[in-house]
Amino acid sequence: MPPKFPVPTKTISGDYLPKRHVRRRPVQTQNPGQRPGRRQDAIYHSGFNRLVVPYKATLLIRGFLFAFVFLAGFFYLLPQAPIVHSREPSHSLDVPQQESSPRKPVLPVKPPILPAPISPSKEVVPSEYTRDRPENIRALFRDEKDGLDVTPVIQKMHLGRRLRISKEINLYPLFGDARGASLDITYTYRGRNASLSATVVTKGEGLMFLQSDVIIPDALVEEDMPERNQGSAIVLEKLAGKSGLEIGGVSDPFRNVVPIYNVIESLDNSNFAATTLWETSLQDGQKNFKWNPAKDPGIQYVMDVTDMSKLRNAAKFYDFVAACHMLEHIANPLRAVKEMVSVLKPNGFLFLLVPYKKACFDHFRDYTPMSDFLSHWDRHTREEDLSEHFEEIMLLHDLAMDPPAGSLAHFRSRSLRNKDVRGLHQHVFSYELLEQVCQWAGLKTVTQDRIGALGSLLYRPRKDVSNDRGKLYPLAMLHLATTLLTNISLGKTSVAFTYMVKAAEPIFAAILCRLVLNDRWPFHIYLPLLPIFFGVSLTAGAEVNFSLIGLLSALASNLASSSRNVFFKSTLKELSVNWISTYFEVCRGAFTLLAPLYGLGVVAGKWSKSVEMKTLDSTTTNEATLCLVLGASLHFAYNLFSFAVLDKLSPVTHAVTNVMKRVMTIISSLLYFGTPFNQAQFFGFILANTGVGWYSYAKMKFKETPNGWEGVSASRLEWRKSTCIKAVGVIVLMTIATDFLGVFHGIYAHRSRDIRELNRRECLRKIKSQTLNAMGSLLPADARYVIIDLATHTNLGDNFLSLGEQKLIHGLDRKLVGVCTLSTKRSCSFDRVGEYARDNVTLLIHAGGNFGTLWGYIHAYRMRVFSNFKSARMLSLPQSVYYDKVPKNDAKVMAECPNLTLTWRSRDSLQYAQEHFPHTPSFFVPDMAFMIGDVIPDAEPVVDIVFLVRSDRESVHKSARWKEAQRLLTEHSISYEHIDWKLTKDQENFPGFDVGDLLLKRLHIANRLLSRGKLIVADRLHAIILSTLMGKPHIYLDNTYKKITEVRKAAFADKPECSDENLQAEYADNPLVAAEMAIERLRKL
């Protein structure tokens, strides 16, 4: 009884090889060194294995799966049985079918009853290419009149002595033991019929296949190569006198066929291992590569061609890189070509020789499609990955033309160690394929030649992207939008909140990659994005200042950034340019787009920008300039590094990597701005790190094996899991211990002081900018001005208003023609004021808190000016108003002044004026003392508390209450002193009196007075404002009509930097409460 052949597991019509999209489980083989009885891939994780389900449910599910697979396999294999015995033609081939005679009944063929063997018409000696074949061959038979003639319908013919057959069938039941039988076979090729004789060959236990002894006629040969040209001469001309690197070697074709060894200047060498099939005992870094006895040896490197970072890190670049019969051995040829190009100088050459398929042992194999190469590139296929082409090589490798391979068993055993041996031809190249690979890598072809192998000389062009700038402008727009939107978000909300929202960038990137680049990853690759987002959200939770504009800007920035990265990757591939050229062109385009916007902004706000810079003191200006230059430089450096990383990673992986940067930014902002780092934030930090690690691990394992998690042993998983748990536990314990030691507290306290100071300065800057903007629209630039009733008397607070008014005029760059006062020889007589009015000079009435009946004599003078000079242009600088009765007469006087404008330093005063003076324009402007800006304390404190207390008509609290408060302070051993806010002499009467100098001297006096105390307690408005300007902790009590509270509230509105915490301010209802608060505050100082 003849031996029984295994039934084929699958019938594939059409091409001989399985289609790439048919995913098959890797063949389980035992590698050398593997322990007996243990599978190399110990665990195969399924989707259900990763679900947390009850044990019984798992058993039930697995049972259903097993039954489903068994039945599916059974019914899938069932239809194949008739094919083994049927002789009907197949209609699934993609070639025209010939008309055939009417079908005859199919005679059942049973293995025990075999047809009589065919008598050979002549004795045929098997070809020298005879070799073992698998148990079945692929052929298509149909009945002819004698039942034995066959007509294969050939889908595709190949040059050579082998017949390409298209369908699986077992020949043994048809022919029996028909050794040496000869068949006349008619085949169809491109609509033409031809005949050849074939031999039925058997060897061993019934192995049987057809072998042709007749070469296919030349008329039917499909030419796929250019004619031989003068490429060799061109190669020698281009490489003459140059220094290069050879991958592999020494190579005989470089001595004889294309003798580049005779014309080049120097040559280094790189080999993947110290010991290979061709070389032994190579020494890395030694100058012992003997490529030409007549010239100096080159340096021998031991490194894989898919990772030549050693040369790049050493800045080692070459005029050319040559590789002979190397590229076909690499599992990921695109990676190899990219790495070789990376060590070429600009305009350097890449010289490749790959085997000519029809002249070597690959002649049965199909050319590798470019899609395979792209797939290997995307999956980062490694040399040990044999899942793609291994079975094809084992089936079609012509061992007779490869004597070193030995027998099939030896060849298979050696090939399983391909990572260390590199003996497999992983791919089969054609000219067309080689050209596609090199175009993908951004190379240009110099020449191609058929020299017994496929030869291509290519060079790395110095890519000029100037012609492609139009294609890069969308990238430039996205780059500009990313930066602008991020800065808008940072301006509207906190750093932590902005980066919390931007932590969702990996999700945006994953969606865009799926839509644009068609990158489709399994669910377990996307799953780690969730803990990353939630972890960063927890980390930022303590400093979330919600702003709708900030939120929308951050989300839009995510979209713009992800779009930029995705289109950046597609642009690199489309234009074949390197990342650095693309980045600089993107920056150039972004600058071109931004310049008109910047110009419009300068034109629209020219004076406000110039004013803002003019009002900054030298220290602030230097700090602002330093921060601007440093921020711009670091931003450019970050984007440069980011694009370099993006060139190596996918957009999703790049976004995940960016998450760690954002987590560190959030932590830095929390420390820098003094926000306590609580347990929830620490847990969020750990969660985000875990998500990043999880994503990296999942992505890495997915690239290693087609099924993502295959090949990971349970012990390794448990070890990594336990290591992560231990690391988290150690970090938690260290955090708790550090918190008890108080280290964090010290850091937070120190940083809090710095951040409060920065916020205070920012608060003052915004108030000053608001004042300049408001007054700039009220004071025309072409007018002249005089300040009426400028305060130079002994009340220090009023002097601050005068100094602020002068700074306002200077900041707005307005022309001040004079000042006059009521209390000096430079009096504001009506004759003098009349001269200014007749000369068309705008009268600026001094600011303060004396508008109304509270300070009658000063207000009376102001009203006389209004009534006497009704037609003059007049503007009352910011005031507070207080009337003890309805001001009907004042309203009538002011209504008769068409050119009069009133400004108010509190919202309640503005509301009062709009209600009682409806015919006179009124505007809000912060108190003029804020125009002084930041003030540095002149001296160190000598007492704990300095009191500045009113004793005039605005005072609320009696002296007895203050004495009670001071008694409480004495009981707690707290030192204090009272400061008189009024000077004893009227210094403007001194000879050589100058208003500007006098006001600065008054400010210096007040500075030294307040500097004496660690803490200021006052119920005077400008003592509180000066404490704010100096950054001194202070407690304030209000006056009779809540002037201090209202002025502060109006000036600090809509400015989060002006919080009481940042300004170190507290409000007390009475002196005793102020004393208690002072005691508590001093304990913290």
Summary of the structure (lengths in Angstrom):
residues: 1085
radius of gyration: 44.7
end to end distance: 104.0
largest distance: 143.3
contacts: 3326
relative contact order: 0.05
helix: 49%
strand: 13%
